[in-house]
Amino acid sequence: MLGTIVNTATILIGATFGATIRQGIGEKYKKALFDALGLACLVLGMNASLPNMEKSEYPVLFILSLAIGGVIGTKLDLAGRIDRLNAKINAKRKKESNGLEGLVTGCLLFCIGTFSIVGPVLSCLSPSQGWVFNEQGNTFLYTNATLDLVTSAVLAASYGWIMLLAAPILFCWQGMFYAIAYFFGEAMPEPMRSELSIVGGVLIISSGLSILGIKDCKTVNLLPSLLVPVIFYLIIGYWL
């Protein structure tokens, strides 16, 4: 769990730094940060999804996942609930903020991708000794921690202290995969990881489009899409 602990700590450090300097950043610089963040989301989303497309056993599964997940999320009105909660928070603070949407974007960036999904599994199956960086066990998570340090600082400079909540969410996310590997070995099949990366990458792209003001795809409503590949492969594994 050392790699996950380090990864969690870097988010706390980066978010604290970004939120601390936020008040001293002018509006035009915040706008520049949002534009940079939106573009980064587009690139990171494509980087997560496109390389995994060729690994997909069922090329239409991610389309079905987005469609089914989108319908479920819309039925549950997840985006509306977030908006209303944001409105209540803003009313109490007497200032406008979209911090919860920023938190969702941050969690997607931190949790989706090969490093954050495969990293905990490798950390469990081939644990490194101490702080050795170049050993396979924690290398993925150390690399991810470096990326998340910078990303969390930029996010917190844009959205504020709420980004600290992304740290425990990441810890639970990576801890789940660590526990799966610990109790069941490599129980999560590689195709499932690929499908999760594809769908997650699309959601990150969706967040980027929203941040840039190009198209609000209601990314929150699409979050149930991440469950569809998991359920699909659980069913396939049970029957086959």
Secondary structure, 3 states (H helix, E strand, C coil): CHHHHHHHHHHHHHHHHHHHHHCCCCHHHHHHHHHHHHHHHHHHHHHHHHHHHCCCCCCCHHHHHHHHHHHHHHHHCHHHHHHHHHHHHHHHHCCCCCHHHHHHHHHHHHHCCHHHHHHHHHHHHCCCCCCCCCCHHHHHHHHHHHHHHHHHHHHHHHHCHHHHHHHHHHHHHHHHHHHHHHHHCCCCCHHHHHHHHHHHHHHHHHHHHHHCCCCCCCHHHHHHHHHHHHHHHHHHHHHC
